[in-house]
């Protein structure tokens, strides 16, 4: 048995090849029609004012932060992928880590409010695993304190907040099109904003800040999406809704199969929202279940079932961030980080595979642990 944690669900090759023939005939590999077509299709789907495609979500975050002209400190959850905070540091800003909610895994807005100071210029939200942040509360809080709101929506293209696209809130949202995402362009990112000035600036800075006359207007870098990546993205994007439906059904199957298993808790999604379930996140209480995440991960791996302890370690516990971590601990984040495991989930996965995985999990958890005795 060999079941990967994730696999890209790809469109039919023939549909992509049709576009590739046009690209090869034109010999225009960047700054062409396919990127513009992809942006227009995304704009229509999201109901967004401005959409800009870039080479990765990380470059999108970096350019967006630069365009916002921030200074000082940015409040950011530690329970996230490090690219979120890398973008902050790359812009010479200081990340101030906040707690996550132990049920939704999203940032704890009460802790955010506690940590706002005169040095704070923005709040960074993350739609963790595709679960939308409570954007009404977050934007109201930011408005009270005159702060910018940036959303790392890497997992959330297709997520809905109160029926609307999760990308329509805040000053800017960035989605990912990396291979582990529902829609993939191979590598890529999407910047979404209602601010035309910001959109103009990131279009400029994704191409070094060069408006095509070699007289750079700003300091940018190469963050262009290629025509080939856009062609794959266009075809992959056509299937987004079916991918979301498939993943929601698979997560429901996981929940049904593991219902009643002591110490197993799934990420809570507000009934008014929709998650893409880029990952199926399970909180495992070691005391209640008798099995910790590390043990479960190892036991499943030995049976050919690949899982991910995501996000472990939390960013504030990583070596690169030691200079940025203050004296204030993040006990909830540390517990969640140590206790969350993601079993396999991909859009073309079969329910029979989920049932098989759950049967193995139940077998692992039900096995009595060996008691430590005297030698």
N, C-alpha and C positions, 0 to 999 in steps of 0.2 A: 504494500500500500504506500502510495506517495501522493498526499494531498497538499498542495501549496497553500500558503496563507492567502495569496491573492494572485490573480492572473488577469491581464487585460482581455476584455471581450472586444474583439476586433470586427470591423465590417468586412463584407466580402471583398477579397482582393481585387476582383474585376472592377468594382465601383471606384476604387482608388486609382487603379491603373488608367482608367479613362481620363482622370484629371492629370495624372503624371505625363501622359502623352502630350497634353496641351502645354504643360510646363516645359517639357524637354524641347518641344517645337519652338516655343517662344525664347528659350534659353534665359529667361528671367527667373532667377531663383529666390530673389528677395524683392520687397517693395512692389509686389505685383497685385493682380486682380484677386487671387484666391484669399489672401489675408483680408482684403477689403470685403469680399463676399462673406467670409466667416464672421467678421465683425458685425456686418449688417444682420445676419441670421441670429446671432447671439443677442443683438440689440432688440430685435423684434420679439424673441422668445422671453427675454427678461423684462421687457417693458422699460428698458433703460434709456436714459438720454445719451450717454456716451459709453462706448466700449472700445478698448484698445487692447489688441493682442500683442503679447511679448514672448520672449524666449522661455520664461519660466515664471512661476508664481513668486519665487524669491526675488527675481529682478523686478517684477511688478511691484512688490512691497517696497523695495529699495527706492525705486523711482517715484512711487507715490508719496513716500515720506519726504523725499527731497522736494517734491513739488509743493507740499503743504507748508514748507518753510518752518518746521518745528524747531524748538529749542528746549534745553533742560531735560526734564524727565518724562518718560512715557510709562504709564501703568499697563502691565501685561501679565497674563496668567503664566505660571510656570508649567502648568500641565498643557503642553503644546509641543509641536515639532520645533527644533532649534532654529529653523529658518525664520520663524516669526521674530525672534529676538535678535538674530543675526542682522536683520534689516535695520533694526533700531540702532545697534552698535555701529554698523557701517555708516550711518548718518550722524555719527558723533553725538548721539543721544544716550541718555542713561536709562536702562530698563529698571523699573521698580516692580518687583514681582508681587502678585496678589494670589490669594487662595482660589481654589476651584470649588464649585458646589459638588458635594459628594453624591448627589443623585443625578444631576444632568451632566456633570463633568465640565460644564462651562464656567466662565469666571464668576466669582462670588461678588455681586454688585455691592453688598454691604461692606466687604473688605476694600473694594475699590474706593468707596466714599471715605472710609477711614484714612486712606493713604494719599488722598489728594492734598497737595501743598501748593504754595505760591510758585514752586518750580515746575509743577505739572503742566504739560502743554497738550497732552492727548491721552486717550484711552484706547488700548488695543483689545478688541474682542476676537474670539476664535469660535467658529461654528464647529465644535469638536466632533469629529467623526460624521459630520453632516447635520448635527443637531443645532438648530438655530438658537443663538443667544436671544434673551428677552430684549429685543431691540427697543421697544417702547420705553422700558425702564432705563436702559443704557443711554439712549439719546436724550431723555429728559434729564438724567443726571448730568450728562455732558453739557447740556444747554445751560443748566443752573450755574455751572462752574466755568462756562465759556471755554470748553475744551473741544478739540477735534476728536472724531471717532474714526478709527481705521479698523476694518474687519479682515482678518485672515479667513477667507472662505475656501481654503484649499480643497476641503472635502465636500463642499456644499453646492456645487453647480446643480440646480434642480431642487434644492431644499426650499421649502415654503415657510414663511413666517406669517401667521394669521391669514393665510391664503395668497399672499403676495410673494414674489421672489425674494429670497433672503439677501439678494444683492442690491436691493433698492434703498437700504437704510444706511445711515452714517455718511461720512464725507467720501469714503472710498471703500470698495470691497475688491479683494483679489481672489480669483479662483485658480485652481491648478488643473492642468491637462497632462500631468505626468502619467507614466504607464500604470500606476496603481489606482488611478481615478476612473470613475464611470465613463466619462468621455475623455479620450486621450488623443493627443496629436503627436504622440511619441514623447516629446517634451514641449512644454508651453504653459503660458499663463494668460489670464484675462483680467484687465483692470476695468472696473465699472464705477462710474461716478456721474453725478448730476451737475458737476461743475465744469463748464466748457473750458475755463482757463486751465484747470488741472489736466484735462484731457489733451489740450494743445501742448502743454509742457511735456507730458509723458510721451506723446507722439514724437516730439523733438528729441528728448533725451534718450529714447530707446535707440536712436540712431546717432549717438555720440553728441547730440546737441547741434548737429549739422543740418540745416534746412535745405541742403543740396548745393550750396554755393561755397562750401568749405570754410565759411566764416561762422564758426560755432557760436551760437547765441547763449548756450549754457554748457555746464560740464555734465556730459552724459557718458554712456558706454554702449557697447553693442548688445542690445537686448531685443533685436528684431526677431520675429517669427518668420521662418522661411516659408516659401510657397509650398514646398513638399509637406511640411508639418501641417500647414493650414488645410491642404487637400485631405489628409488623413483625418484632421479634426472635423471637417465638414461632414464627412461620411459617418464618422463615429457619433457625432452630435445628433444625427437623424434618429438614433435609437435610444436617446437618453430616457424618455418616458418609460419605455419597456424595461430598460435596465433598472430604473428606480422601482417599478412595480415588482420585478423579479426579486430584488434585494429585500424589499419590505416583506414579501411572502416568505423568503428564506429565514429572515430574522424571526418572523412569527412562528416558523417551524422550530427554530432553536428554542424559543420561549416555551412552546408547548411541550417539547421533548424534555426540557430540563426543569419544568414546573415542579415545585415541591422539593427540589434537591436542596438540602440544607446549605445555607451560606452563599447561594448563587443569586446575584441581583443584576438585572439588565439596566443599561442607561435609560433614564426616564426622558421621554419625549412628550411635550405638551400635546394634548389631544387636538388642539387647534392648528398645530404645525405639522410639517412633513420633513422627515429626515431622508437623506439619500442613502444612509447606512453605508458610507464608504468603508466602514469597518463595523463589525458586530462586537460591541464592547461588553464584557461581563465582569462585574466586580465579584471577586471570590473572597469571602470572609474565612480566613484560615481556621479560626477557632470553631466556627459553626460547621464548616464543611469537613474539617479534619485534614484538609489538603490545601497548601498554599499555592500561589501562582507559580513559583519557581518549580515546585514539585510536579504540578499539573503540566506545565510547559515541557519539562523533561520527560515525563511519562508519555505524553502524546507524541513528542518528537521521536521517542524510541519505537513508536508504532507507525512512523511515517506520516504523522499528521503535524503539519507545521503551524505554529501559532506565533503570536507576537505579543510581547509585554509592552504595551503601547500606552502612555509614553513613559518609558522607564530607562534610565533615571529621569526624573523631572529636570527641567532646564537649570533651575537654580542649584541643582546638585551636581551638575556637570563641570568638569575641570576648567573649561573655557570661561565659565561664568563666576569663578571664585572671586575675581576682583570686583564684581558688581553686586554681590550678595551682602546685604546688611546683616545686622544682628537679629532682626526679627525672623523667627522660624515660620515655616509653612506646614504645620502638622497635618492638616487635612490633605493637602496636595501630596505630601509624602506617603500617607496611608493609601490614597487612591492610586498613586503611581506604582506602589508596591503590590497592589491588589487587583489591578485590571489586566485581563488577558483577552486577546482577540482571536477567536477560532477562525478557520478558513471561511472566506466569503468572496465570491465573485459572481458576476451577473449571469454567466452561463452554467452555474453550478446547479446540480440536481438535488431535489429534496431528499432523495434516497441517500445521497452522500451526507447530508446534514443528520439524518436519522442514524446513520452508521457512526458518525463522529460522536453523537450524543450518547449512543449505547456504550461506546468506549469510555466516555467521560464518566457515566454513571457507574461503570464497572470499576474504574480507578478510584472514585470517591467512596464507593461502598466497601472496598477492601479494608479490613481492619489493620490499623497501624501496629507495627511491632513495638511492644513496650520495652523501654530501656530497663534492663535489669543488671544486677551485679554479675561481674564476670566470674 
